[in-house]
Amino acid sequence: MTFPLVTWGDVGIILLYVVVLWLPGLGALLASGSRGWTALAVAPLATYGIAGVAGPVSSGLGLPWSPLSLLGAAVLTALLGFSVRRLTRRWADPDDVVCSPWSRVTTVGVGLAVAVAALIGAGAVLGGIRRLTTIPQDWDAAFHANGIAWIARTGDGGLTGMSQINWYGSVPSPYYPNAYHLIGASISDLTGRDIPSILNAHTLLIPGILALGIAALCHRLGTRGLLAAASAVVAVGISSFYDMLWRGPLLPFAAGVALIPALLVVLIDYLAAPRVPRRLPTLVPLALGACGLYALHPGAFIAAAPFAAAMIASSWLRSPRRIPGDLASLGIAAVVAVAALLPHLLSSLASVGEGSTDWPEAGSAATGVGEALLFSHAADSVQVWFVLLLLLGALCWLRLDALRWIVLPGLLFVGLFVAAFASDAPIVEAVTRPWWNDRFRLIGVATIPLCVLVGHGLQQVHDAGIGLAYRMVPGLRARRYDVVVGASTAGLLLVALVGATGGDYLARNQALMTKNTGEGPAVSSAEVEGFRVLGSLVRPGERVMNDTGDGSVWMYALGGALPVAGHYNQSQVDPDVTLLSQRFDEYATAPAVRAAAERLDVRWVVLGQGFLREGATRQPGLDDLGRVPSLQLVYQNPDFVIYRLTGP
């Protein structure tokens, strides 16, 4: 186990992120009538929904995005939710108010378990990266960092705005959902902190968000408190979930996956009333949830569909008479969500033809099944205690009652993971395309059903232990002892599980989070210092010629200078960018190169020492800068060089 190095300023930005992420959504939900576990778990999702809708709208109106934009949108959403509830209250019925299935003791116990789970998850992330200022070194992190910086500096909350860092000039900027970046930009505006700290402050909240959502889902379905508590604790211990937080990292997608249970909770609330008119008061929370998940990441939204379908189908099997009303209610909700998400949907359709990544197969199907069910994906060891409890929970899955349906999406995503792991067949690539044929994403989604089954396994151990105790000491069945024995046994089992797994496999997950951090490979502290110097030299509108493969793609997020290559991905970029990457060192002799540099307003050239991928070499256009006499060296440190382009 590793202890992170945290300052009071770090604590402050983490707490501020909690406030900004929860408060806007919570206010809107409370105004709409949501309460308790539902309001608390769905609040971050609702906040993303508010930002995801308001950002593009404010951009379309020519208004800059800022924390005041978020506040104003939250107030308007709360007024809308309150108005809808008031206008539809004549159809409401006191019987529609759901009473908590848990006692006060159970509620407190589950709350403590969720709090412990959130701390364990935050400890896994922060203990791995050591410092909040640590730069995530992998592929996606630079894009998200630049996106947050773009919105914070320009106020552009549009759906293609932040893509202009890399896709500009004669090519259209592609769509990317920006709810995650809009909230991050608000934190940047409020604190002025470095972008890596903003990325990491959110990342360490993601496991806790998942734990809270799973507990709220169990509560809303009326399961026992031990299942909720155990599932929440197990969720933050499953290592495959952290694979989305160090590799990439896939931050908006991982946040979306963590919020899938929250969307299911608000969907249950919406469909709870027996007739369509009586469901309308909860329409705004559901629409907010759907908008939030889509605006975070469409892949997470699509991943939620099998969960929702299985849950609804399960209720239809129990009560077929619900089908017409549910279909009508879902149709109404879909119309509202589509209207709110129209800018996102139109932009998504415009980007359908863009290329997608195809990850190659990694092994056999048997190996894939083993990695999924033994909790050993991309690891050298097995999470043994989770495996044993998973086996027990799967054998007793019929006792899950209202959560039996969760086995179906579990089988689906484990199956998709195995297919992507073991096959490059066109049908596999087509089916898994919403998740980029990426096994890391698929096994990350499978965390949700797997943790519930493991938690269910622990509940079976509890029941067997209680049954044995009652047989050995019949007097324990007395009413005054029953609650005490059950609650204390549940607490002891949870403590035993955390202890037996070494703090919920904390050291193992911290080790995962250390990957792609530290001094390089792409960005070192010396390069960060160089980015800051560069930002003080470059004037607005000028771009800096840089190498696609080194860490200089971070220059905008860390220094404010616009690069020629704003991301490692250089597919479908402006032809001038491609030309310069191949031939910039012909600047003195090739008029076409000089013309391209002039069109892009290139006035600076930089070279970074480190490369993201092992074995990468300097791109052809920058490997012989001695041929460009008009370059003047203005700054140099061991890892970073800045040249001024003085003329033809």
C-alpha positions in Angstrom: 0.0 0.0 0.0 1.3 3.5 -1.0 0.4 6.7 0.8 -0.1 9.7 -1.5 1.4 13.1 -1.1 -1.6 15.4 -0.6 -1.7 19.1 0.2 -4.5 21.1 1.7 -4.9 22.7 -1.7 -5.5 19.2 -3.2 -8.1 18.5 -0.5 -9.8 21.8 -1.4 -10.0 21.1 -5.1 -11.4 17.6 -4.5 -14.1 18.9 -2.2 -14.9 21.7 -4.7 -15.3 19.0 -7.4 -17.7 17.2 -5.2 -19.7 20.4 -4.7 -19.8 21.3 -8.3 -20.5 17.8 -9.5 -23.3 17.1 -7.0 -25.0 20.5 -6.1 -26.5 21.5 -9.5 -28.0 18.1 -10.2 -29.1 17.7 -6.6 -31.0 21.0 -6.7 -32.8 20.1 -9.9 -33.7 16.6 -8.6 -35.0 17.9 -5.3 -37.1 20.4 -7.1 -38.4 17.6 -9.3 -39.4 15.5 -6.3 -36.5 13.1 -6.1 -35.4 12.2 -2.6 -33.0 10.1 -0.5 -30.7 7.6 -2.1 -32.1 8.4 -5.6 -31.3 12.1 -5.4 -27.9 11.5 -4.0 -26.8 8.9 -6.5 -28.3 10.5 -9.6 -27.1 14.0 -8.8 -23.8 13.8 -10.6 -25.5 12.3 -13.7 -28.1 15.1 -13.6 -25.3 17.7 -13.3 -23.7 16.2 -16.5 -27.1 16.4 -18.1 -27.5 20.1 -17.3 -24.0 20.9 -18.6 -24.3 18.6 -21.6 -27.4 20.4 -22.8 -26.5 23.9 -21.7 -23.0 24.0 -23.1 -24.0 23.6 -26.8 -27.0 25.9 -26.3 -24.9 28.6 -24.8 -22.4 28.2 -27.7 -25.2 28.5 -30.2 -26.4 31.7 -28.5 -22.9 33.1 -28.6 -22.6 33.0 -24.8 -19.3 31.9 -23.2 -19.3 28.9 -20.9 -18.4 29.7 -17.3 -19.4 28.6 -13.8 -22.2 31.1 -14.0 -23.4 29.4 -17.1 -23.6 26.1 -15.1 -25.3 27.8 -12.2 -27.9 29.5 -14.4 -28.6 26.3 -16.3 -29.1 24.5 -13.0 -31.5 27.1 -11.7 -33.5 27.0 -14.9 -33.6 23.2 -14.8 -34.7 23.2 -11.2 -37.5 25.6 -12.1 -38.5 23.4 -15.0 -38.6 20.3 -12.8 -40.6 22.1 -10.1 -43.0 23.4 -12.7 -43.6 20.0 -14.2 -44.2 18.5 -10.8 -46.7 21.2 -9.9 -48.5 21.0 -13.2 -48.8 17.3 -13.0 -49.5 16.9 -9.3 -53.2 16.4 -9.9 -52.3 13.0 -11.4 -50.0 12.1 -8.5 -51.0 9.7 -5.8 -49.7 9.5 -2.3 -49.3 5.7 -2.9 -46.7 6.5 -5.6 -44.3 7.7 -2.9 -41.9 4.8 -2.3 -41.0 4.1 1.3 -37.5 3.0 2.1 -37.2 -0.8 2.4 -34.4 -0.3 4.9 -34.5 0.4 8.5 -32.5 3.4 9.9 -29.8 1.0 11.1 -29.5 -0.6 7.7 -29.5 2.8 6.0 -26.6 4.0 8.2 -24.8 0.8 7.7 -25.0 0.9 3.9 -24.0 4.6 4.0 -20.9 3.8 6.0 -20.1 0.9 3.5 -20.4 3.3 0.6 -18.3 5.9 2.3 -15.6 3.3 3.0 -15.8 2.1 -0.6 -15.4 5.7 -1.9 -12.3 6.2 0.3 -10.8 2.9 -0.8 -11.4 3.8 -4.5 -9.9 7.3 -4.0 -7.0 5.7 -2.2 -6.4 3.3 -5.0 -6.3 6.1 -7.6 -4.4 8.7 -5.5 -2.0 6.1 -4.0 -1.1 5.0 -7.5 -0.5 8.4 -9.0 1.0 9.7 -5.7 0.4 13.4 -6.4 -2.7 15.1 -7.7 -0.5 17.0 -10.2 0.7 13.8 -11.8 0.3 13.8 -15.6 -1.5 10.8 -17.1 0.9 9.8 -19.8 -1.3 7.8 -22.2 -3.2 8.5 -25.4 -6.6 9.9 -24.4 -5.4 12.1 -21.5 -3.9 14.8 -23.7 -7.2 15.2 -25.6 -9.2 15.5 -22.4 -6.7 17.9 -20.9 -6.6 20.1 -24.0 -10.4 20.0 -24.2 -10.8 21.3 -20.6 -8.2 24.0 -21.2 -9.9 25.0 -24.5 -13.3 25.6 -22.9 -11.8 27.3 -19.8 -9.8 29.7 -22.0 -12.2 30.4 -24.8 -15.6 29.8 -23.3 -16.5 27.7 -26.3 -19.0 25.1 -25.0 -19.8 23.8 -28.5 -19.7 20.2 -29.5 -16.8 20.6 -32.0 -15.0 23.5 -30.3 -12.3 21.7 -28.3 -11.5 19.4 -31.3 -10.1 22.5 -33.1 -6.9 22.1 -31.2 -6.1 19.2 -33.5 -8.7 19.3 -36.3 -8.8 22.8 -37.9 -8.2 24.6 -41.1 -9.8 23.0 -44.2 -11.2 20.0 -42.3 -14.3 20.0 -40.1 -13.7 19.6 -36.4 -15.3 16.2 -35.3 -18.0 15.9 -32.6 -17.0 14.8 -29.2 -19.4 14.8 -26.2 -18.2 17.5 -23.8 -20.2 17.3 -20.5 -17.1 16.0 -18.7 -15.0 18.8 -20.1 -17.5 21.5 -19.3 -17.5 20.6 -15.7 -13.7 20.4 -15.7 -13.6 23.8 -17.2 -15.8 25.2 -14.5 -13.4 23.8 -11.9 -10.5 25.4 -13.8 -12.2 28.7 -13.8 -13.0 28.5 -10.1 -9.6 27.4 -8.9 -7.0 28.2 -11.5 -5.3 24.9 -10.8 -3.2 23.0 -13.3 -5.2 20.7 -15.7 -3.7 17.4 -14.5 -4.9 18.2 -11.0 -8.4 18.8 -12.4 -8.3 15.5 -14.3 -7.1 13.6 -11.3 -9.5 15.2 -8.8 -12.4 13.8 -10.8 -10.8 10.4 -11.5 -10.5 9.6 -7.8 -14.2 10.2 -7.4 -15.3 7.7 -10.1 -15.0 4.5 -8.0 -17.1 6.1 -5.3 -19.7 7.2 -7.8 -20.0 3.6 -8.9 -20.3 2.3 -5.4 -23.0 4.9 -4.5 -25.0 4.1 -7.7 -25.0 0.4 -7.1 -26.1 0.9 -3.5 -28.9 3.2 -4.7 -30.0 0.6 -7.3 -30.2 -2.1 -4.6 -32.2 0.3 -2.4 -34.6 1.2 -5.1 -35.2 -2.5 -6.0 -35.9 -3.3 -2.4 -33.0 -5.7 -1.8 -31.4 -6.3 1.5 -28.9 -3.8 2.9 -26.0 -6.4 3.0 -26.3 -6.9 -0.8 -26.0 -3.2 -1.4 -23.1 -2.7 1.0 -21.2 -5.7 -0.2 -21.7 -4.9 -3.9 -20.5 -1.3 -3.3 -17.4 -2.5 -1.5 -16.6 -5.1 -4.1 -17.2 -2.7 -7.0 -14.2 -0.5 -6.0 -12.0 -3.6 -5.5 -12.4 -5.1 -9.0 -9.2 -4.3 -10.8 -10.7 -4.4 -14.3 -12.6 -1.2 -13.5 -9.3 0.6 -12.8 -8.0 -0.5 -16.3 -10.2 2.3 -17.7 -8.6 4.8 -15.3 -4.9 4.2 -16.1 -5.1 3.0 -19.7 -6.1 5.9 -22.0 -7.3 7.0 -19.5 -10.9 6.6 -20.7 -12.2 9.2 -18.3 -15.6 10.3 -19.7 -16.4 6.7 -20.6 -15.4 5.4 -17.2 -17.5 8.1 -15.5 -20.4 7.1 -17.7 -20.0 3.4 -16.8 -20.0 4.4 -13.1 -23.2 6.3 -13.6 -25.1 3.5 -15.4 -26.7 2.3 -12.1 -27.8 5.8 -11.4 -29.7 5.9 -14.7 -31.4 2.7 -13.9 -32.5 4.1 -10.5 -34.2 7.1 -12.1 -35.7 4.8 -14.8 -37.3 2.7 -12.0 -38.6 5.8 -10.4 -40.2 6.9 -13.7 -41.9 3.6 -14.3 -43.0 3.0 -10.7 -46.5 4.6 -10.9 -49.1 2.3 -12.4 -50.5 4.7 -15.0 -48.8 7.0 -17.6 -50.1 10.4 -16.3 -48.9 9.6 -12.7 -45.4 9.1 -14.1 -45.0 12.6 -15.6 -43.8 14.2 -12.4 -40.6 12.2 -12.6 -40.1 12.9 -16.3 -37.5 15.6 -15.8 -35.1 13.5 -13.6 -35.2 10.7 -16.2 -34.5 13.1 -19.1 -31.7 14.6 -17.2 -30.2 11.2 -16.5 -30.4 10.2 -20.2 -28.9 13.5 -21.4 -26.2 13.2 -18.8 -25.1 9.8 -19.8 -25.2 10.5 -23.5 -23.3 13.8 -23.1 -20.7 12.0 -21.1 -20.1 9.3 -23.7 -22.5 7.7 -26.2 -20.7 4.4 -25.7 -21.7 4.4 -22.0 -25.2 5.3 -23.0 -25.4 2.3 -25.4 -23.9 0.1 -22.7 -26.7 1.1 -20.3 -29.4 -0.1 -22.8 -29.0 -3.9 -22.2 -29.2 -3.2 -18.4 -32.4 -1.2 -18.9 -33.9 -3.7 -21.3 -33.2 -6.6 -19.0 -34.7 -4.8 -16.0 -37.8 -3.7 -17.9 -38.3 -7.1 -19.5 -38.1 -8.7 -16.0 -40.9 -6.4 -14.8 -43.0 -7.3 -17.8 -42.6 -11.0 -17.2 -44.0 -10.4 -13.7 -46.8 -8.1 -14.9 -47.6 -8.3 -18.6 -50.3 -5.7 -18.2 -47.6 -3.0 -17.7 -46.3 -3.3 -21.3 -48.6 -0.8 -23.1 -48.2 1.8 -20.4 -44.5 1.3 -20.1 -44.0 1.6 -23.9 -46.1 4.8 -23.9 -44.1 6.3 -21.0 -40.8 5.4 -22.5 -41.9 7.0 -25.8 -42.7 10.2 -24.0 -39.3 10.2 -22.2 -37.5 9.4 -25.5 -39.1 12.4 -27.3 -38.1 14.7 -24.4 -34.5 13.4 -24.3 -34.1 13.5 -28.1 -35.3 17.1 -28.1 -32.8 18.1 -25.4 -30.0 16.1 -27.0 -30.7 17.3 -30.6 -27.4 19.1 -31.0 -25.5 16.0 -29.7 -27.5 13.7 -32.0 -27.1 15.8 -35.1 -23.4 16.2 -34.5 -23.1 12.4 -33.8 -24.8 11.6 -37.1 -22.4 14.0 -38.9 -19.4 12.1 -37.4 -20.7 8.6 -38.3 -18.4 8.2 -41.2 -15.2 8.9 -39.2 -12.7 6.1 -38.9 -12.7 3.8 -35.9 -10.0 1.9 -34.1 -9.8 -1.9 -34.3 -7.9 -3.6 -31.5 -6.4 -6.9 -32.5 -7.2 -10.2 -30.7 -5.2 -10.8 -27.6 -5.6 -14.6 -27.0 -7.9 -17.6 -27.1 -11.5 -17.6 -26.0 -10.7 -19.8 -23.0 -8.1 -17.3 -21.9 -10.6 -14.5 -22.2 -13.2 -16.4 -20.2 -10.6 -17.1 -17.5 -9.5 -13.4 -17.3 -13.1 -12.3 -17.0 -14.3 -14.7 -14.4 -11.1 -15.0 -12.4 -10.8 -11.2 -12.2 -7.3 -11.4 -13.8 -7.7 -9.3 -16.9 -4.3 -7.9 -18.0 -2.8 -9.1 -14.7 -0.5 -11.8 -13.4 -2.7 -12.8 -10.5 -6.2 -13.7 -9.6 -8.6 -11.9 -7.2 -9.2 -15.2 -5.3 -11.8 -14.1 -2.8 -13.9 -12.4 -5.4 -13.8 -15.5 -7.5 -15.0 -17.7 -4.7 -17.9 -15.4 -3.8 -18.7 -15.0 -7.5 -19.1 -18.7 -7.8 -21.3 -18.9 -4.8 -23.4 -15.9 -6.0 -23.8 -17.4 -9.4 -25.0 -20.7 -8.0 -27.6 -18.9 -5.9 -28.6 -16.3 -8.5 -32.3 -17.1 -8.3 -32.2 -15.7 -4.7 -31.4 -12.3 -6.1 -35.1 -11.7 -6.5 -35.5 -8.2 -8.0 -32.0 -8.2 -9.3 -32.1 -11.6 -11.1 -32.1 -9.8 -14.5 -28.6 -8.4 -13.9 -27.2 -11.8 -14.9 -28.3 -11.1 -18.6 -26.2 -8.0 -19.1 -23.4 -9.7 -17.2 -23.4 -12.6 -19.6 -23.7 -10.2 -22.6 -20.7 -8.0 -21.7 -18.5 -10.9 -20.5 -19.4 -12.5 -23.8 -18.5 -9.4 -25.8 -15.3 -9.1 -23.9 -14.3 -12.7 -24.7 -15.3 -12.1 -28.4 -13.2 -9.0 -28.7 -10.4 -10.7 -26.8 -10.3 -13.7 -29.0 -11.5 -12.7 -32.4 -11.0 -10.2 -35.2 -14.0 -11.5 -37.2 -16.0 -8.7 -39.0 -19.2 -9.6 -37.0 -17.3 -9.2 -33.7 -15.9 -5.8 -34.9 -19.4 -4.7 -35.9 -21.1 -5.7 -32.7 -18.4 -4.2 -30.5 -17.9 -1.0 -32.5 -19.8 1.2 -30.1 -16.9 0.4 -27.7 -14.1 0.6 -30.3 -13.8 -3.2 -30.2 -11.9 -2.5 -26.9 -11.8 -5.3 -24.4 -10.8 -2.9 -21.7 -14.1 -1.0 -22.0 -16.2 -4.2 -22.2 -14.8 -5.8 -19.1 -15.1 -2.4 -17.4 -18.8 -2.4 -18.0 -19.0 -6.0 -16.8 -17.8 -4.8 -13.4 -21.4 -3.8 -12.6 -23.1 -7.2 -12.7 -20.0 -9.0 -11.5 -19.8 -7.0 -8.3 -23.5 -7.6 -7.6 -23.0 -11.4 -8.0 -19.9 -11.3 -5.7 -21.9 -9.2 -3.1 -24.7 -11.8 -3.4 -22.2 -14.5 -2.7 -21.3 -12.8 0.5 -24.9 -12.5 1.4 -25.3 -16.3 1.1 -22.4 -16.7 3.5 -24.1 -14.4 5.9 -27.4 -16.3 5.6 -25.7 -19.7 6.1 -23.9 -18.4 9.1 -27.0 -16.9 10.7 -28.9 -20.2 10.0 -26.1 -22.2 11.7 -26.1 -19.8 14.7 -29.9 -20.2 15.1 -29.7 -23.9 15.0 -26.9 -23.9 17.6 -28.5 -21.3 19.9 -32.3 -21.3 19.3 -32.7 -18.3 21.7 -31.1 -16.0 19.2 -34.3 -16.1 17.1 -35.9 -13.9 19.7 -37.0 -10.6 18.2 -34.7 -8.6 20.5 -31.6 -10.5 19.3 -32.5 -11.1 15.7 -31.7 -7.6 14.3 -28.5 -7.3 16.4 -27.2 -10.7 15.3 -28.0 -10.0 11.6 -26.5 -6.5 11.6 -23.4 -7.4 13.5 -22.7 -10.5 11.4 -23.1 -8.5 8.2 -20.6 -5.9 9.5 -18.1 -8.5 10.6 -18.3 -10.2 7.2 -17.7 -6.9 5.4 -14.7 -6.2 7.6 -13.4 -9.7 7.1 -13.8 -9.4 3.3 -11.9 -6.1 3.3 -9.2 -7.6 5.6 -8.8 -10.9 3.7 -8.4 -9.0 0.4 -5.8 -6.7 1.7 -8.0 -3.6 1.9 -10.2 -4.6 -1.1 -7.1 -5.4 -3.2 -5.9 -1.8 -2.6 -2.2 -2.5 -3.3 -3.0 -4.3 -6.5 -5.1 -1.5 -7.7 -2.6 1.2 -6.7 0.0 -0.7 -8.7 -2.3 -0.5 -11.7 -2.7 3.2 -11.3 1.1 3.8 -11.3 1.2 2.8 -14.9 1.6 5.7 -17.4 2.6 8.1 -14.6 5.8 9.7 -13.5 8.7 11.3 -15.5 7.7 10.2 -19.0 7.5 8.5 -21.2 5.9 11.3 -23.0 6.1 14.3 -20.7 8.7 15.1 -18.1 8.9 17.9 -15.5 11.5 19.6 -17.7 9.1 19.5 -20.6 6.4 21.0 -18.5 8.7 23.9 -17.6 9.4 24.3 -21.3 5.6 24.4 -22.1 5.2 27.3 -19.6 8.1 29.2 -21.2 6.6 28.5 -24.6 3.2 29.8 -23.5 4.8 33.1 -22.5 6.4 33.5 -26.0 3.7 32.5 -28.4 1.1 35.2 -29.4 -2.6 34.5 -29.8 -3.3 32.8 -33.2 0.2 31.5 -33.7 0.8 27.8 -33.9 3.8 25.8 -32.8 5.3 23.2 -35.1 5.8 20.0 -33.1 6.2 16.2 -33.3 3.0 14.2 -33.2 4.6 11.4 -31.3 6.3 13.2 -28.4 4.6 14.8 -25.4 4.4 18.2 -27.0 0.7 17.6 -27.8 0.2 18.7 -24.1 1.5 22.2 -24.7 -1.9 23.8 -24.9 -3.2 22.3 -21.6 0.1 23.0 -19.7 1.3 26.2 -21.3 -1.4 27.7 -23.5 0.4 27.6 -26.8 -1.5 26.2 -29.8 0.3 23.2 -31.5 0.2 22.2 -35.1 -0.4 18.6 -33.9 -2.8 18.8 -31.0 -3.1 15.1 -30.4 -1.4 11.8 -31.1 -4.2 10.9 -33.5 -3.4 12.6 -36.9 -6.0 10.9 -39.0 -8.2 13.2 -41.1 -6.2 16.4 -40.2 -5.7 19.4 -42.5 -3.4 18.5 -45.5 -1.1 21.3 -44.5 -0.5 19.6 -41.1 0.4 16.4 -42.9 2.7 18.2 -45.3 4.6 19.9 -42.5 4.9 16.6 -40.5 6.6 15.0 -43.5 8.6 17.9 -45.0 9.0 20.8 -42.6 12.8 20.5 -42.7 12.6 21.5 -46.4 11.2 24.9 -45.3 14.2 26.8 -46.8 13.9 25.1 -50.2 10.3 24.1 -50.8 7.7 26.9 -51.4 4.8 24.6 -50.7 6.2 24.0 -47.2 6.6 27.7 -46.6 3.1 28.4 -47.9 1.6 25.7 -45.6 3.5 27.2 -42.6 2.2 30.6 -43.4 -1.4 29.4 -43.7 -1.2 27.8 -40.3 0.7 30.8 -38.9 3.6 28.7 -37.7 6.1 30.9 -35.9 7.7 28.5 -33.5 9.2 25.0 -33.5 9.7 22.7 -30.5 11.3 19.3 -29.9 10.5 17.1 -26.9 12.8 14.4 -25.6 10.3 11.7 -24.7 7.9 9.8 -27.0 4.6 8.2 -26.0 5.2 4.9 -27.6 8.3 2.8 -27.2 10.2 2.6 -30.4 8.8 5.8 -31.8 11.2 8.0 -33.8 11.3 11.7 -34.8 8.8 12.4 -37.6 10.4 13.0 -41.0 9.7 16.7 -41.1 11.6 17.4 -37.9 14.5 15.0 -38.0 16.9 17.3 -39.8 16.3 20.9 -38.6 19.8 21.8 -39.5 18.5 22.3 -43.0 16.3 25.3 -41.8 18.7 28.2 -41.3 15.9 30.6 -40.2 15.4 28.7 -36.9 16.7 30.6 -33.9 17.2 28.8 -30.6 15.5 30.7 -27.8 15.2 28.2 -25.0 16.6 24.8 -24.1 16.6 22.4 -21.2 17.6 18.7 -21.1 14.2 17.6 -22.4 12.8 20.5 -24.4 14.0 22.9 -27.1 12.2 26.0 -28.5 13.1 27.6 -31.8 11.7 30.8 -33.3 11.0 30.8 -37.0 12.5 34.1 -38.1 11.9 34.1 -41.8 12.0 32.2 -45.2 
